[in-house]
Amino acid sequence: MTIYLWIILFLAQSSRAIHGLLFTKNPTNLTVTQGNMARLGCSIEGLSEPEIVWMKDGEKLYSTDQMYITVEQHHWETFHSVKSVQQQDAGKYWCEVEFHGLTISSEPAWITVEGVPHFILEPQDVATFPGVPFNLTCAAVGPPDPVEVVWWLGGVRKVDVTSSPSVLHVNGVNNSIKFYCEAKNARGISVSRTGTVHIKVLPAAPKGVQVVHVVENNVTLAWSPGFTGHSDPSVCTIQMSKNSGRKVELPDQRVKVPPFQQILSGLNCYSNYSVRVCCDNEVGTSPFSGWLEFQTPEAVPSAAPRNLTFELTEQQLSLNWATLEDEELQGN
């Protein structure tokens, strides 16, 4: 057992003292108030040139403020400074030296940043039905700990003070209302974003109804949802009619959304149509959009001429045939 411990100590020490190089000063742990200055120091003996690199959480630090001081010949001291410490400066720091392909590291040190709580989970907007219970969640951390949370709902402070993370149970509201949470520790108070409880309502009529592509007797219809009523639409209804002298109502089409588009197939060529759209959410159905009128393009006739006759005289040949029906003609 003694031999194993000696080997472990030798290997640990060898990473910090190789070929005459020795860290004579290691960085020390710091606990710093947010916004204050922090400085870590490191010394190494046995280098002719100061080539010491500072590391943080496994990544090299690049700083124009790094200083080198000559302690004596081949003995250097360096400092890493942070003028105004923030939460992102917290972490594990150490010095490294590259020497003939080997990496020599100092003992590590930790910077702990104390300040007002910072949020790791802020309350999010909620969409609900009137009177239906729901929960709000808020979480903040130090250091220092502990962190206490107070809720504000509709401008009224809730009496209960809870520890972080905090869940506020709301029995239900009938109108839209604002809320936020406050997180407090020994250093002060932080205030979260302001969230909103939305009440779900009927959606508004779809907008931007348009024909985006036409191929003979097929068209692609597209639209955008209007105000969703705080509940995304799940299905839309396309209502269409054919205008051929008299208006003919066609069967409604129910379309799952998104995407907010549908191919309308089986239409007659060179015909006039009208179309409008409504959409459903959890509450109910929106009003219809306005009517959009469009015309399908011409196509070759769908039937050959019938009842073909001819009359031959000494001077000419006359051909006659029956006129095609409008639906067969498919154009002018």
Kinemage of the C-alpha trace (Angstrom):
@kinemage 1
@onewidth
@group {chain A} dominant
@subgroup {mainchain}
@vectorlist {calphas} color= white
{ca met a 1} P 0.000 0.000 0.000
{ca thr a 2} L 2.861 2.376 0.855
{ca ile a 3} L 4.476 1.728 -2.548
{ca tyr a 4} L 1.239 2.582 -4.384
{ca leu a 5} L 0.849 5.854 -2.484
{ca trp a 6} L 4.463 6.759 -3.267
{ca ile a 7} L 3.880 6.116 -6.998
{ca ile a 8} L 0.728 8.281 -7.018
{ca leu a 9} L 2.509 11.131 -5.231
{ca phe a 10} L 5.458 10.849 -7.604
{ca leu a 11} L 3.244 11.009 -10.712
{ca ala a 12} L 1.273 13.968 -9.349
{ca gln a 13} L 4.441 15.836 -8.458
{ca ser a 14} L 6.141 14.986 -11.768
{ca ser a 15} L 3.464 16.902 -13.708
{ca arg a 16} L 4.445 20.016 -11.762
{ca ala a 17} L 8.232 19.591 -11.619
{ca ile a 18} L 9.925 18.239 -14.747
{ca his a 19} L 13.506 18.788 -15.914
{ca gly a 20} L 14.207 21.395 -13.261
{ca leu a 21} L 10.903 23.276 -13.727
{ca leu a 22} L 8.980 23.857 -10.521
{ca phe a 23} L 5.871 25.862 -9.693
{ca thr a 24} L 6.898 27.836 -6.623
{ca lys a 25} L 3.527 29.557 -6.295
{ca asn a 26} L 0.107 28.176 -7.188
{ca pro a 27} L -3.128 30.150 -7.631
{ca thr a 28} L -5.376 30.159 -4.566
{ca asn a 29} L -9.145 29.919 -4.250
{ca leu a 30} L -11.017 33.237 -4.332
{ca thr a 31} L -14.545 34.179 -3.343
{ca val a 32} L -15.380 37.519 -4.984
{ca thr a 33} L -18.435 39.749 -4.937
{ca gln a 34} L -19.848 40.339 -8.397
{ca gly a 35} L -18.456 43.558 -9.884
{ca asn a 36} L -15.246 43.519 -7.845
{ca met a 37} L -11.725 42.749 -9.069
{ca ala a 38} L -10.080 39.332 -8.866
{ca arg a 39} L -6.398 38.441 -9.342
{ca leu a 40} L -4.719 35.052 -9.466
{ca gly a 41} L -0.961 34.559 -9.190
{ca cys a 42} L 1.384 31.838 -10.361
{ca ser a 43} L 5.220 31.435 -10.210
{ca ile a 44} L 7.536 28.980 -11.932
{ca glu a 45} L 11.272 28.425 -11.622
{ca gly a 46} L 13.547 27.045 -14.334
{ca leu a 47} L 12.383 28.958 -17.440
{ca ser a 48} L 14.655 31.252 -19.427
{ca glu a 49} L 11.649 32.955 -21.073
{ca pro a 50} L 8.207 33.606 -19.562
{ca glu a 51} L 5.891 31.291 -21.528
{ca ile a 52} L 3.192 30.632 -18.956
{ca val a 53} L -0.396 30.091 -20.139
{ca trp a 54} L -3.480 30.574 -17.970
{ca met a 55} L -6.256 27.977 -18.294
{ca lys a 56} L -9.930 28.128 -17.298
{ca asp a 57} L -12.134 25.046 -17.295
{ca gly a 58} L -9.860 23.369 -19.837
{ca glu a 59} L -9.632 26.325 -22.256
{ca lys a 60} L -6.720 28.707 -22.816
{ca leu a 61} L -7.226 32.298 -21.701
{ca tyr a 62} L -6.071 35.019 -24.073
{ca ser a 63} L -5.550 38.353 -22.314
{ca thr a 64} L -3.581 41.494 -23.119
{ca asp a 65} L -3.469 42.277 -19.387
{ca gln a 66} L -1.301 39.298 -18.423
{ca met a 67} L 1.850 40.485 -16.619
{ca tyr a 68} L 5.221 38.804 -15.987
{ca ile a 69} L 7.512 39.774 -13.113
{ca thr a 70} L 11.110 38.589 -12.723
{ca val a 71} L 11.578 37.127 -9.257
{ca glu a 72} L 15.201 36.222 -9.993
{ca gln a 73} L 17.071 34.696 -12.911
{ca his a 74} L 14.993 31.927 -14.538
{ca his a 75} L 12.246 32.520 -11.974
{ca trp a 76} L 9.013 34.182 -13.191
{ca glu a 77} L 5.720 35.238 -11.666
{ca thr a 78} L 2.540 35.965 -13.658
{ca phe a 79} L -0.920 37.242 -12.793
{ca his a 80} L -4.354 36.886 -14.334
{ca ser a 81} L -6.727 39.743 -13.461
{ca val a 82} L -10.449 40.289 -13.957
{ca lys a 83} L -11.394 43.934 -13.412
{ca ser a 84} L -15.118 43.386 -12.850
{ca val a 85} L -16.013 39.821 -11.989
{ca gln a 86} L -19.268 38.424 -13.394
{ca gln a 87} L -20.959 35.047 -13.028
{ca gln a 88} L -19.328 33.748 -16.224
{ca asp a 89} L -15.889 34.296 -14.627
{ca ala a 90} L -16.562 31.642 -12.000
{ca gly a 91} L -14.671 28.409 -12.590
{ca lys a 92} L -11.468 26.423 -12.269
{ca tyr a 93} L -8.144 28.139 -13.115
{ca trp a 94} L -4.534 26.962 -13.358
{ca cys a 95} L -1.222 27.707 -15.098
{ca glu a 96} L 0.439 25.609 -17.790
{ca val a 97} L 3.901 25.539 -19.340
{ca glu a 98} L 4.897 23.668 -22.517
{ca phe a 99} L 8.449 22.301 -22.226
{ca his a 100} L 10.009 19.990 -24.820
{ca gly a 101} L 6.607 18.551 -25.750
{ca leu a 102} L 5.537 18.068 -22.140
{ca thr a 103} L 2.803 19.991 -20.323
{ca ile a 104} L 3.460 21.056 -16.740
{ca ser a 105} L 0.471 22.293 -14.726
{ca ser a 106} L 0.140 24.171 -11.466
{ca glu a 107} L -2.299 23.301 -8.728
{ca pro a 108} L -5.820 24.472 -9.698
{ca ala a 109} L -7.804 27.164 -7.912
{ca trp a 110} L -11.460 28.121 -8.006
{ca ile a 111} L -13.038 31.559 -8.396
{ca thr a 112} L -16.442 31.661 -6.746
{ca val a 113} L -18.568 34.687 -7.634
{ca glu a 114} L -21.048 35.926 -5.075
{ca gly a 115} L -23.791 38.345 -6.034
{ca val a 116} L -27.519 38.816 -6.302
{ca pro a 117} L -29.309 35.670 -7.500
{ca his a 118} L -29.309 34.923 -11.214
{ca phe a 119} L -32.196 33.096 -12.820
{ca ile a 120} L -31.766 29.665 -14.342
{ca leu a 121} L -35.516 29.348 -15.042
{ca glu a 122} L -37.735 32.392 -15.490
{ca pro a 123} L -41.540 32.164 -15.522
{ca gln a 124} L -42.993 31.679 -19.010
{ca asp a 125} L -46.217 32.958 -20.548
{ca val a 126} L -49.288 30.783 -20.024
{ca ala a 127} L -52.358 30.289 -22.222
{ca thr a 128} L -55.355 28.770 -20.452
{ca phe a 129} L -59.132 28.623 -20.275
{ca pro a 130} L -61.008 30.810 -17.762
{ca gly a 131} L -61.022 29.377 -14.244
{ca val a 132} L -58.678 26.471 -15.029
{ca pro a 133} L -55.842 25.949 -12.455
{ca phe a 134} L -52.220 26.169 -13.610
{ca asn a 135} L -48.670 26.360 -12.186
{ca leu a 136} L -45.907 28.944 -12.585
{ca thr a 137} L -42.244 28.019 -12.037
{ca cys a 138} L -39.232 30.163 -11.129
{ca ala a 139} L -35.672 29.147 -10.181
{ca ala a 140} L -32.620 31.229 -9.230
{ca val a 141} L -29.257 30.405 -7.681
{ca gly a 142} L -26.426 32.133 -5.836
{ca pro a 143} L -23.880 32.034 -4.460
{ca pro a 144} L -24.484 32.917 -1.763
{ca asp a 145} L -27.281 30.568 -0.879
{ca pro a 146} L -29.998 30.169 0.237
{ca val a 147} L -32.190 31.912 -2.354
{ca glu a 148} L -35.776 32.791 -1.462
{ca val a 149} L -38.529 33.502 -4.014
{ca val a 150} L -41.514 35.851 -3.784
{ca trp a 151} L -44.276 35.913 -6.430
{ca trp a 152} L -46.214 38.903 -7.760
{ca leu a 153} L -49.497 38.206 -9.559
{ca gly a 154} L -51.578 41.007 -11.042
{ca gly a 155} L -49.595 43.603 -9.089
{ca val a 156} L -50.301 41.859 -5.773
{ca arg a 157} L -47.504 40.267 -3.727
{ca lys a 158} L -48.223 36.702 -2.684
{ca val a 159} L -47.736 36.223 1.040
{ca asp a 160} L -45.788 32.961 0.942
{ca val a 161} L -41.982 33.074 0.658
{ca thr a 162} L -40.533 29.857 -0.741
{ca ser a 163} L -37.065 28.533 -1.446
{ca ser a 164} L -35.768 28.231 -4.997
{ca pro a 165} L -36.900 26.529 -7.191
{ca ser a 166} L -40.429 27.766 -6.551
{ca val a 167} L -43.760 26.627 -8.014
{ca leu a 168} L -46.808 28.883 -7.629
{ca his a 169} L -50.177 27.148 -7.939
{ca val a 170} L -52.890 29.449 -9.317
{ca asn a 171} L -56.495 28.310 -8.946
{ca gly a 172} L -57.514 30.030 -12.183
{ca val a 173} L -58.142 33.503 -13.601
{ca asn a 174} L -60.864 34.925 -15.819
{ca asn a 175} L -58.883 37.714 -17.462
{ca ser a 176} L -55.381 38.253 -18.808
{ca ile a 177} L -52.951 39.054 -15.983
{ca lys a 178} L -49.223 39.862 -15.532
{ca phe a 179} L -46.833 38.093 -13.146
{ca tyr a 180} L -43.171 37.881 -12.143
{ca cys a 181} L -40.990 36.544 -9.335
{ca glu a 182} L -38.330 38.093 -7.094
{ca ala a 183} L -35.283 36.117 -5.954
{ca lys a 184} L -33.471 37.247 -2.797
{ca asn a 185} L -30.233 36.235 -1.083
{ca ala a 186} L -27.764 37.923 1.278
{ca arg a 187} L -26.421 40.096 -1.570
{ca gly a 188} L -29.724 41.531 -2.775
{ca ile a 189} L -32.767 41.001 -4.984
{ca ser a 190} L -33.167 40.049 -8.655
{ca val a 191} L -36.425 40.439 -10.587
{ca ser a 192} L -37.441 38.017 -13.329
{ca arg a 193} L -39.001 38.822 -16.693
{ca thr a 194} L -42.685 39.719 -16.611
{ca gly a 195} L -44.915 36.985 -17.954
{ca thr a 196} L -48.536 37.065 -19.043
{ca val a 197} L -51.437 34.707 -18.456
{ca his a 198} L -53.479 34.717 -21.674
{ca ile a 199} L -57.086 33.567 -21.851
{ca lys a 200} L -57.803 31.362 -24.867
{ca val a 201} L -60.445 32.796 -27.230
{ca leu a 202} L -61.786 32.212 -30.733
{ca pro a 203} L -59.277 32.767 -33.533
{ca ala a 204} L -59.572 35.607 -36.025
{ca ala a 205} L -60.300 34.978 -39.697
{ca pro a 206} L -57.395 33.694 -41.824
{ca lys a 207} L -55.580 36.296 -43.896
{ca gly a 208} L -53.551 36.454 -47.088
{ca val a 209} L -55.624 33.846 -48.947
{ca gln a 210} L -54.064 33.438 -52.396
{ca val a 211} L -53.527 31.047 -55.288
{ca val a 212} L -49.782 30.389 -55.427
{ca his a 213} L -49.613 27.790 -58.210
{ca val a 214} L -51.838 26.804 -61.143
{ca val a 215} L -51.526 23.689 -63.339
{ca glu a 216} L -54.476 23.065 -65.694
{ca asn a 217} L -57.243 21.804 -63.412
{ca asn a 218} L -55.220 21.936 -60.146
{ca val a 219} L -54.441 25.013 -58.043
{ca thr a 220} L -52.467 25.407 -54.807
{ca leu a 221} L -54.185 27.605 -52.246
{ca ala a 222} L -52.199 29.208 -49.398
{ca trp a 223} L -53.135 31.406 -46.436
{ca ser a 224} L -51.870 32.631 -43.073
{ca pro a 225} L -53.584 32.288 -39.703
{ca gly a 226} L -54.925 35.463 -38.202
{ca phe a 227} L -54.776 36.094 -34.454
{ca thr a 228} L -54.666 32.572 -33.019
{ca gly a 229} L -56.609 33.359 -29.847
{ca his a 230} L -53.609 32.025 -27.852
{ca ser a 231} L -54.393 28.528 -29.141
{ca asp a 232} L -52.770 27.360 -32.366
{ca pro a 233} L -55.229 26.267 -35.076
{ca ser a 234} L -55.296 22.522 -35.774
{ca val a 235} L -57.627 22.312 -38.770
{ca cys a 236} L -58.986 24.687 -41.420
{ca thr a 237} L -62.073 24.469 -43.651
{ca ile a 238} L -61.965 25.471 -47.323
{ca gln a 239} L -65.315 26.473 -48.791
{ca met a 240} L -65.508 26.746 -52.573
{ca ser a 241} L -68.072 27.475 -55.267
{ca lys a 242} L -68.028 27.405 -59.064
{ca asn a 243} L -69.341 30.447 -60.895
{ca ser a 244} L -70.585 29.320 -64.306
{ca gly a 245} L -73.540 31.551 -64.957
{ca arg a 246} L -74.979 30.393 -61.664
{ca lys a 247} L -73.174 29.754 -58.388
{ca val a 248} L -72.656 26.067 -57.556
{ca glu a 249} L -71.567 25.220 -54.009
{ca leu a 250} L -68.856 22.541 -53.857
{ca pro a 251} L -68.157 20.186 -50.906
{ca asp a 252} L -66.133 21.705 -48.046
{ca gln a 253} L -62.565 20.478 -47.540
{ca arg a 254} L -61.162 19.967 -44.021
{ca val a 255} L -57.386 20.409 -43.904
{ca lys a 256} L -54.978 19.679 -41.032
{ca val a 257} L -52.586 22.573 -40.399
{ca pro a 258} L -49.771 23.497 -40.540
{ca pro a 259} L -48.796 23.860 -43.348
{ca phe a 260} L -51.371 26.458 -44.284
{ca gln a 261} L -51.912 25.383 -47.875
{ca gln a 262} L -53.881 22.849 -49.894
{ca ile a 263} L -53.962 21.553 -53.471
{ca leu a 264} L -57.456 21.906 -54.962
{ca ser a 265} L -57.712 19.246 -57.651
{ca gly a 266} L -60.331 18.061 -60.122
{ca leu a 267} L -61.359 21.574 -61.189
{ca asn a 268} L -62.699 22.399 -64.638
{ca cys a 269} L -60.406 24.217 -67.020
{ca tyr a 270} L -61.204 27.771 -68.045
{ca ser a 271} L -63.699 28.146 -65.196
{ca asn a 272} L -64.338 30.737 -62.500
{ca tyr a 273} L -64.211 29.764 -58.841
{ca ser a 274} L -64.589 31.468 -55.464
{ca val a 275} L -62.913 30.234 -52.281
{ca arg a 276} L -62.723 31.234 -48.618
{ca val a 277} L -61.167 29.733 -45.471
{ca cys a 278} L -61.889 29.461 -41.734
{ca cys a 279} L -59.844 27.727 -39.005
{ca asp a 280} L -60.491 25.944 -35.690
{ca asn a 281} L -58.600 26.125 -32.398
{ca glu a 282} L -59.389 24.625 -28.975
{ca val a 283} L -62.134 27.193 -28.372
{ca gly a 284} L -63.994 27.014 -31.671
{ca thr a 285} L -64.142 28.196 -35.273
{ca ser a 286} L -62.985 31.528 -36.659
{ca pro a 287} L -65.024 33.678 -39.043
{ca phe a 288} L -64.439 33.002 -42.736
{ca ser a 289} L -61.941 35.017 -44.712
{ca gly a 290} L -63.200 37.126 -47.591
{ca trp a 291} L -63.966 35.400 -50.884
{ca leu a 292} L -61.066 34.972 -53.309
{ca glu a 293} L -62.021 34.631 -56.959
{ca phe a 294} L -59.779 32.953 -59.519
{ca gln a 295} L -59.944 31.383 -62.965
{ca thr a 296} L -58.392 28.121 -64.091
{ca pro a 297} L -56.389 28.236 -67.348
{ca glu a 298} L -57.460 27.074 -70.781
{ca ala a 299} L -56.684 23.554 -71.979
{ca val a 300} L -57.077 21.538 -75.158
{ca pro a 301} L -60.675 20.463 -75.875
{ca ser a 302} L -61.671 17.296 -74.079
{ca ala a 303} L -63.649 15.884 -77.046
{ca ala a 304} L -63.265 15.656 -80.808
{ca pro a 305} L -65.742 17.352 -83.161
{ca arg a 306} L -68.901 15.288 -83.836
{ca asn a 307} L -71.391 14.960 -86.676
{ca leu a 308} L -68.829 15.860 -89.288
{ca thr a 309} L -70.379 16.390 -92.785
{ca phe a 310} L -69.065 17.747 -96.034
{ca glu a 311} L -70.482 19.132 -99.253
{ca leu a 312} L -68.518 19.051 -102.502
{ca thr a 313} L -69.280 21.338 -105.409
{ca glu a 314} L -67.407 22.127 -108.575
{ca gln a 315} L -65.724 25.098 -106.881
{ca gln a 316} L -65.283 24.161 -103.169
{ca leu a 317} L -65.459 21.647 -100.376
{ca ser a 318} L -67.478 22.649 -97.317
{ca leu a 319} L -67.053 20.923 -93.930
{ca asn a 320} L -69.564 21.175 -91.082
{ca trp a 321} L -69.607 19.752 -87.538
{ca ala a 322} L -71.541 20.127 -84.296
{ca thr a 323} L -70.450 22.787 -81.804
{ca leu a 324} L -68.725 21.414 -78.660
{ca glu a 325} L -70.295 22.025 -75.288
{ca asp a 326} L -68.604 24.726 -73.151
{ca glu a 327} L -67.258 22.123 -70.724
{ca glu a 328} L -65.771 20.155 -73.628
{ca leu a 329} L -64.260 23.232 -75.237
{ca gln a 330} L -62.228 24.202 -72.107
{ca gly a 331} L -61.436 27.644 -73.501
{ca asn a 332} L -62.378 30.179 -76.120
